[in-house]
Each structure stands twice: as C-alpha cells, then as structure tokens.
Amino acid sequence: MTFVHVRLALDRLPAGAKLGVLLRGEEARRNVPRTALDQGHQLLSMDDLADETTRLVIQKKG
C-alpha cells in the first residue's frame, strides 16, 4: 500500500523531478525502492535514520 502513495506522488511530478519519502517498516523499506526501480525511476539516496525510519530520494524517470 505504501508504494501506491509514492506512485501517486510521482505521477503528479514532471519528468526528472525528485521526491523525498520517509518510510517506516521493513516491508516498505524493501519494496518501495525495488518497485520504483522496476518502474524505471532512479533511487538517488537511501538513508536509515536514528528513529528507525528510512529516507529515500527518488528521481522520476524521463
């Protein structure tokens, strides 16, 4: 379900735009970056934070 929210946010952005995402939970941490890459987007960074969240920066394809 988390990637659905990320995908909706990416759909609203122009090609090449960057999206920052905060994730909680191991499942989201595994699936969101993988699914974004599978759809042709670029993962610019992935950082684990002290509060057990993960911060991603995704660049929309195009």
VORO-793528 format. One record per residue (C-alpha): x, y, z; residue number from 0; residue in one letter. Coordinates in steps of 0.001 Angstrom, whole numbers. Example, Ala and Ser with C-alpha at 12.3 -4.5 7.8 and 13.67 -1.06 7.14 Angstrom:
BEGIN
+---------+---------+---------+-----+------+
!       u !       v !       w ! pos ! code !
+---------+---------+---------+-----+------+
!   12300 !   -4500 !    7800 !   0 !    a !
!   13670 !   -1060 !    7140 !   1 !    s !
+---------+---------+---------+-----+------+
% end
This chain:
BEGIN
+---------+---------+---------+-----+------+
!       u !       v !       w ! pos ! code !
+---------+---------+---------+-----+------+
!       0 !       0 !       0 !   0 !    m !
!    2872 !    2370 !     726 !   1 !    t !
!    4089 !    2328 !   -2860 !   2 !    f !
!     606 !    3328 !   -4045 !   3 !    v !
!    1053 !    6628 !   -2181 !   4 !    h !
!    4555 !    7048 !   -3585 !   5 !    v !
!    3355 !    6305 !   -7099 !   6 !    r !
!     530 !    8837 !   -6838 !   7 !    l !
!    3043 !   11458 !   -5712 !   8 !    a !
!    5396 !   10565 !   -8585 !   9 !    l !
!    2527 !   10748 !  -11096 !  10 !    d !
!    1925 !   14383 !  -10111 !  11 !    r !
!    5549 !   15375 !  -10717 !  12 !    l !
!    7177 !   16346 !  -14017 !  13 !    p !
!    9789 !   14040 !  -15536 !  14 !    a !
!   13161 !   14331 !  -13825 !  15 !    g !
!   11728 !   15776 !  -10595 !  16 !    a !
!   12896 !   14475 !   -7223 !  17 !    k !
!   10657 !   13102 !   -4486 !  18 !    l !
!   11646 !   12699 !    -841 !  19 !    g !
!    9944 !    9847 !    1002 !  20 !    v !
!   10025 !    8737 !    4649 !  21 !    l !
!    9260 !    5065 !    5247 !  22 !    l !
!    8537 !    3030 !    8342 !  23 !    r !
!    8773 !    -733 !    8493 !  24 !    g !
!   10962 !   -3333 !    6918 !  25 !    e !
!    8451 !   -4301 !    4231 !  26 !    e !
!    8202 !    -742 !    2897 !  27 !    a !
!   11989 !    -394 !    3099 !  28 !    r !
!   12403 !   -3452 !     848 !  29 !    r !
!    9504 !   -2945 !   -1549 !  30 !    n !
!    9305 !     790 !   -2295 !  31 !    v !
!   12860 !    1198 !   -3671 !  32 !    p !
!   12622 !   -2060 !   -5646 !  33 !    r !
!    9278 !   -1141 !   -7179 !  34 !    t !
!   10445 !    2381 !   -8039 !  35 !    a !
!   13486 !     949 !   -9821 !  36 !    l !
!   11321 !   -1647 !  -11602 !  37 !    d !
!    9192 !    1201 !  -12968 !  38 !    q !
!   12229 !    2998 !  -14357 !  39 !    g !
!   12759 !    5648 !  -11687 !  40 !    h !
!   16183 !    6306 !  -10164 !  41 !    q !
!   16967 !    5885 !   -6478 !  42 !    l !
!   19280 !    8784 !   -5605 !  43 !    l !
!   19691 !    8022 !   -1914 !  44 !    s !
!   18504 !    5722 !     835 !  45 !    m !
!   19381 !    6561 !    4439 !  46 !    d !
!   18390 !    4788 !    7637 !  47 !    d !
!   17634 !    7339 !   10358 !  48 !    l !
!   18010 !    7059 !   14118 !  49 !    a !
!   14235 !    6887 !   14678 !  50 !    d !
!   14014 !    3663 !   12613 !  51 !    e !
!   12641 !    5389 !    9542 !  52 !    t !
!   14233 !    5298 !    6103 !  53 !    t !
!   14575 !    8387 !    3926 !  54 !    r !
!   14569 !    7902 !     151 !  55 !    l !
!   15115 !   10362 !   -2642 !  56 !    v !
!   13655 !    9132 !   -5932 !  57 !    i !
!   14079 !   10852 !   -9286 !  58 !    q !
!   11151 !   10381 !  -11647 !  59 !    k !
!   12017 !    8769 !  -14945 !  60 !    k !
!   12164 !   10830 !  -18060 !  61 !    g !
+---------+---------+---------+-----+------+
% end
